Amino acid sequence: MAAQLRRRSQRLLDQKLDWSTVLPHELWEKIGKGLHSGRDAASFRCMCRLWRAALPFTEFAPALMMPFDPESTDGTITFYRPTDGKTYTKDLPVLQGKLVCGSSHGWLALVDEAACLTLLNPFTRATIALPPTDAHFAIDFSRPAVFLDGRWFHRPSFSDGMLRELKLHEMPDVFFSEVVLSSPADSGDCTAVALLNESSDVAFCRVGDDGSWRLLRTGLTHEISCVVHCRNRFLAITYDGQISICNLVGAIPTARPMQSLELPKQVSPLSYLQLNGELHLVGTLGSTHCTRLYKCNVFARKPVWSMVTNAGDLTVLTSHYIAAASRAGGSVSGLEKNSIYYSGHLGRHVEVVKDDKGSTKPVL
């Protein structure tokens, strides 16, 4: 038997076949499940689409990227693994001179001083440029900026008439406060939606297309604070819980504001995410700062929020800064199941719902 395997392996080597397609899918799944490191999983998944399909990233706890200095020249980024409390560094010089304004499906959205957006896979270092912004973009979206000689400036005020160049840290406040993807950027069928600052509209483009950004009017009356991708549609959500369902599939994009859905009483939203085709809300109850998790099927005939009293084996990771970073998955070693891990402002008292009685435990 061993001799037969050796002969078969030698024949495969002589034929120079692609090993990613020779072995059966079930065997790749078995190999993938034997990987316990997120870094090993990332290397496995970056080989080809077949390997990515054999090993969903939801099997692994994410690595959290720590804050970095975009002006730094060494390009070294620190990642933190919440499962074991350890950190590791990675050389990513492409982050120099850029800010992170989104995280979706393992890809980061980066913006530079020219208001140009780039998508980066920090594990494979692959990059994809999104359509550029220009003077027409700023005018169409009523941004308080003008484009001159390759640089962006604040529009001059009536008092002094002076132009002031926009700095890197101002870009999210003027252009894109967040970018959300419908699928991995290299999937071949990815749509990017940009959350615009102080706007009730969103901008979108097809990743990898040579086209440009397009504006979609959501029909909402207040400015949008969050965008979530759910069931092949994007949900534009305002700070007071208004939701517009945006369908960007097809030649004619549409947006349908929901009329009847209201936030749960006395709940202040912290973050939104999608899980199992339903929109989930992480919020605090009144002035108690107790964290609660709610869910809603926004596509139902009569949608309503209901509190999640027991999340079973799920662990929810969410952030106040980038809603697209929100994630929910099966419990893994080092992370408690039926819990919410929330990343917010330093010094803020944040708690985790532990059971149906509402007992909580501080985690940050």
C-alpha positions, 0 to 999 in steps of 0.5 A: 500500500505504501509503495502504491502511494509513493508511486502515485505521488511520484506520478503527480510530481512528474505531471506537475499537477496542481495539488490544490485541485488533486486532493478531495475537498473532504481531505482539505477540510480535515487538514484545515480543521487541524490548524489551530492558529489564525495565522496558519489558517490565513496562510492556508486560505490565501492559496486558492478559492477551493482552500478558502471554501474548505476552511471558513474563517468563522472557525477562528477567533480574530486578531485585533489590530492595535492602534498605529502611527500612520506617520511611522516609517517602520511599517510594523503593526501589532496584533492582539489575540484575545484567545491567549492574550498574546501579541505579534507584529507584522510588517505592513509598510502599505499602511504608512500615510493611511488611516483605517476606515473599515474592516470587512471579510478580512480586508481593511479599507484605507484612506490617504491624504488624497482621499484615495481608498485602498483595500488591504488584506493584512495577511496576504498583503494583497491590495485593491484600489477603489475608484478615485475621488475628485472635485466632482465627488466633493461637490456632489456630496457637499463636502466642505473641501476643494481639490487643487493641484493634487491636494484637498483644502477646506473651502475658504470662509467668508471671514478670511478667504484662506485655504487650509490644507486637509490633514490625514486625520481629517479625511474620515470626517470630511469624506469616508467615515466607514467603508463596508464590503459585501464579500471578500474584495477578491471574490469577483462580485464585491460591492463597497459602500461608503458611509459619508460624514453627516449625510443621509445618503451613501456612496457605492462602487463595484470593487475591481470595476473601472467605474466610479462612485455612485450616490444612493439616496436612502430616503432617511431623514437623519444622518447615517451612523452605520451600514451593515450588509445582510442577506445581499443587501445593505442596511443604512442605519441612523443614530436614532435607529431609522433603517433603509434597506438598500438593494445594490444588485442589478442595474438600478439600485433601490432604497426602501426606508422602514416605517414601523421599526422602533428601537427597544425602549430605554436602549442606547445603540452601541453597535450593529451586526448581522448574524444568521441573516438577522440584524443584531443590536448591541446597546446599553439599558438606560443609565445602568450601562448594562449591555443588552443584545437584541435581534430583528428580522428586518425583512419580515412583514412586521419586524420587531426587536426582541432581546436575546436572553441566551446566545448559546455557544456564540461569542459576539465581538463588536466595536463602537468605532467600526461597525463592520468589525462586528462579528459573531461566531462559535465559542473558541478557547480563550473567549467565553460563549454566550458573551459580548466583547465590546471595544469602546472608549478607554475608561468606559464601563462596559459589561457582558450579558451572561444569562437570562437573569441579566447578570453581567461581568465587566470585560473592558 
